[in-house]
Amino acid sequence: MLSVKGTFHNGAAHPAESIGGRNGQAVIITFLEEDALPPQPTTNTAAWDALQQLVEYCTVETGISDLAHQHDHYLYGKPKQE
């Protein structure tokens, strides 16, 4: 079973993330109490900008295009994943 958060607007449920379902698939929609919803975070653009600058500063060009996807192969010598 898959659980996805979302919102209800104009008579329709809208998931907060993309989900892979099929047309006609049965679903269960549970309405949460208003106080059960977490507060929405505020966007601090200065903090995001500082993080982006730090990531760019720490970036190392390895020349390996699949390093993130195949990290176990490069770190531990495991076979590459498909």
C-alpha positions in Angstrom: 0.0 0.0 0.0 1.2 3.5 -0.9 0.6 6.5 1.3 0.9 10.0 -0.3 0.2 13.4 1.2 -1.6 16.0 -0.8 -4.4 18.6 -0.7 -8.1 18.7 -1.5 -9.2 21.6 -3.8 -12.4 22.2 -5.8 -13.7 18.7 -5.2 -10.6 16.8 -6.2 -7.6 15.3 -4.3 -4.2 16.5 -5.5 -1.1 14.5 -4.5 1.9 16.5 -3.3 4.2 14.3 -5.4 4.1 12.4 -8.6 2.7 8.8 -8.2 2.6 5.9 -10.5 -0.9 4.6 -10.5 -3.2 3.4 -13.3 -6.6 4.7 -14.4 -9.4 3.1 -12.6 -7.2 1.9 -9.7 -9.0 1.9 -6.3 -7.7 4.3 -3.7 -8.6 5.3 -0.1 -8.6 9.0 0.7 -8.4 9.9 4.4 -9.0 13.5 5.4 -6.7 14.7 8.2 -7.8 17.0 10.9 -6.5 20.6 10.3 -4.3 20.5 13.5 -2.7 17.2 12.3 -1.1 19.0 9.3 2.5 20.1 9.9 3.2 23.9 9.6 4.3 24.9 6.1 8.0 25.8 6.1 9.0 29.3 5.1 11.5 29.7 2.3 14.8 31.4 3.4 16.4 32.2 0.1 19.6 33.5 1.7 20.1 30.1 3.4 19.5 28.3 0.1 21.9 30.6 -1.7 24.6 30.0 0.9 24.1 26.2 0.6 24.3 26.4 -3.2 27.5 28.4 -3.0 29.0 25.9 -0.5 28.0 22.9 -2.8 29.6 24.7 -5.8 32.7 25.4 -3.7 33.1 21.8 -2.6 32.4 20.3 -6.0 35.1 18.0 -7.3 35.1 17.1 -11.1 36.0 13.4 -11.3 35.1 12.9 -15.0 33.0 9.9 -13.9 29.4 10.6 -15.2 27.7 7.8 -13.2 29.6 8.3 -9.9 26.5 9.0 -7.8 24.5 6.1 -9.3 27.4 3.6 -9.1 29.1 4.7 -5.9 29.2 1.2 -4.4 31.1 0.1 -7.6 33.7 2.8 -7.3 34.0 2.8 -3.5 33.8 -0.9 -2.7 34.4 -2.7 -6.0 30.9 -4.2 -6.2 29.4 -4.9 -9.7 27.8 -2.0 -11.4 24.0 -1.8 -11.0 21.8 -1.5 -14.1 
